[in-house]
Amino acid sequence: MLEGPRAAIRQAFGDVRILDTGNTSECFPTQMNSSCSEETGVHVFEDEVFLEVVNPGDSAVGQRDGDRGATVYTALWRRSQPMIRFWAGDETYLVREPCPCGRTYPLLPQGLLGRLDDMLLVRGANIYPSAIEDTVRRISGVGAEYRVVVEKSGAMDELTIESEWDPHWLAAQPEAGVACRVLEQTLRDALRKTVGLRCEVRLVEPGSQESQVFKARRVIDRRV
C-alpha cells in the first residue's frame, strides 16, 4: 500500500496495524503472502507462488529488481486449476534485500502500486490514478472523497482533481476562505511534482461526492 492511503487510514482509525495482501485469489491467496511484521512491505512466498515483474509491453522481458513493472504469477502447487504465467494487470516492484524481520523472501516494498489498465494518457504523459491518490492522501485538510476528471478543452486534455475538504480541518482554520485557497494551491503544487503536468484543483463540500466503497472508481474520463 502506498504511504498516502496508509497515512489516511491511520488518521481515521488511530495507531492501527495495516496489513497488505495479494488480490489475485487464483494464484495469490492470503496465506501465500504476508505483510512484513516490520512494515517494510509485502513478502512473496515464492516457494508457493513464483512472481515475475515484467515489462508491461512485453511479458517476455523481465524487469530488474527495483524497477516497476507488471505482475505475472505462476502457482507452483495448484493441481485443480493450474496457473502458469498468469497476467494479473497490477503494477509493482520487487527487491531482494535482507529484511529486519528475518525473512529471506523477496519483498514488494509498497505492495501493489495500482492497476495498469487504469493508466491515463494525458498530454502525452502516462498518469496513474494510484500516484494521484498517494499525493492527495498525504496532504492535511483533504476530505474522504475525491475524483479525477479528464476532459477536452479545444485540442488540449485537461486534468482536474475535485476533492472534498475535511470539515474538522476547516473548522479549526481562522479564515475558511483563505485556508481553502491555500489548500488548493498546495494540492496543485504537489500534483504537478507527482504527475509532471499542470492540474486544476477544485475543493467541494463534504458529502457532495458519492461515497466509494469496495473497488473505488474515482476517474471520470469525458474525452470519449
N, C-alpha and C positions, 0 to 999 in steps of 0.2 A: 504494500500500500504506500502511496506517495505521502510525503510528510504533511502536506496541506490538509488532506482529508483526515489524517491521523490526529493532527492538532485540533481540528474542528470537533472530532468525537470526544477528545479529552476535555475540551472546553465545555461540551454539553453534559458529559457524564462524570467528570472528575478524573482522578488518577486511576484509570482502569487499565487492565492489561488487554492489549489489542492483538489479536492473532490473525494472520493471513492464512489462506489455504487455497489450493488449486481449484479451478472452476470447471474442469473438464472431467466429469464423472466417468466417462467411458474409459479414460486412461489414467486419471489422476484423482482417485478417491481420497478423501480426507486422511485416511490412515497412512497414505503413502507419501505425504509431505508434511512439514510442520514448521510453524514459525519458530524461530530461534528463541530460546529462553533468555538470551541476552538482547533480544530485539534487534539483531543485526540484519534480519531479512528472513527469507523462507528457504529452508534446506530441502534439497531434492534427493529423495531416497532412490538413487539411480540403480540399485540392485533390484528394485521392483519396477520402476519405470525409467527408461532412458530418455533424457531430454536433450534435444538439439536446439540450438539457437542459430537460425539460418538467415540468409539474405532474403528479405521479403519478396524480391523479384525473381529469385531462383533458389528453390529449396535444396538444390544440389550443392550450393555454396555455403559452407559453414562460416559463422562469424567468429572472430577471435574473442577470447574471454574479455569481458568488459565492454564489448560493442553491442549496441542494441540490434535486435532482430526479431524474427518470427519464431514462435514456439512450434516444435514438431515432436510428438511423443511416440514412443514405442513401448507398449505394455509387454513386459518380459514373461509374466506368469499366467496371463489370462488365456484360458483354453476355450471357453464357450463363445467368446467374442474377441478374436484376435485383432489387435490394433497395431499396424506397422506403419511408422512414419505418418502419424495422424496429424494433419494440419489443423491447429485449433484457432488460428486467427488472432492470437494475442501477441503483444509485444513485450519483451523483457530483455534483460542482460544477465549474464552469469559470470561468477568469479569462482576461482578455486584457491582460496587462501585459508590459512589457519583461522579458526573461529574461537573466540573466548569461551564458548560453551563446551568446547572439546570435540564436537562433531567434525568429521572429515568429509562429509558430503558436500557437493557443490552448493553454492548459495546464490539465491536471487536477492540482491541487497534491497530492492524496492518492490519485491513481489512482481505482480503483473502490472505493467505500466498503462495498459489500455488496449482497446481493440483496433487492429489495423484497418478494418473496414469502416471505422468511424472517422478516419482521417479526412480532412477537408483540404481542398486545393484552393487557396485564396491568393490572388495576385501572384501566382507562380510559386507560392510557398506552401509547404506541407504543414498543416496545423492539426495538432492532436488535441481533441477536447479534454483528455486527461491532463495535459500540461496546463490548459486554461484553468481547470478545476484546482489543480495543485496551487496555482498562483492565487486564485480568488480565496481559497480557504486559509491562506496564510495571513490575510490582512484583517486586522481588527476593525470591527464595525460592519462587516458584511453579514447579512442575514442568512437564513437557512436555504433559500431557493435562489437560483439564478438561471438564466438561459442564454444561449449563444445564437444570435440571429445573423444569417448571411443573406445579403440581397444585392441586387444590381442597382447602381446609380449611374445611369448612362452606360458607358462601356466598362466601368470600374466596379469590382467587387468591394462591398463594404461589410466590415465585421463589427457587430455591436454586441456588447455584453450588457444585458438587462439584469440587474441584481437588486434583491431586496436589501434594505438596511436592517441592522439589528436594533429592535426597539429599546432594549436595555442600554445599549451603547448610546443611542441618540438621546435618551432621557438624561444621561449623565453629562451631555455637552452643554456648555453655557449658551452657545448660539447654534441652533439646529441648522439654519441655512448655511452658515459658514462651514460647519462641520461636514455637511453633505458635499459641498463643493470641494473641500479638501480631500474627502474620501474618494470622490470621483477621479480627481487628478492623481491620487496615489494609485488607484487601480489602473488608470491609463498608463502611467509610467511603468508599473510592474509588468503589465501585459505586453507592453512594447518590448521590454527586455526578454520576455519569455518567448513570444511568437515572432519577434522581429518585424512586426508590422504595426502601423498605427491602428488603434482600435477606438471606437466610440464607446463610452460607458454611460449608462443611464441608471440612476437609482430609483427604485419603485417601492411603494408601500408594502410592508409585511402582509402576507395573505393575498396579495394581488395575483400571484402566480400559482398555478396548480402544484400541489404537493407531490413530489416524486417519491414513489415507493417501489420496492423490488428493483427492476432494472430501469434506472433513471434515463429518460430521454430528454436531454436539455438542448439539443441542437435543432434549430429551425432553419432549413435551407430554402429560401424563397426564390432561388435563381432558376428553379425548374418548375 
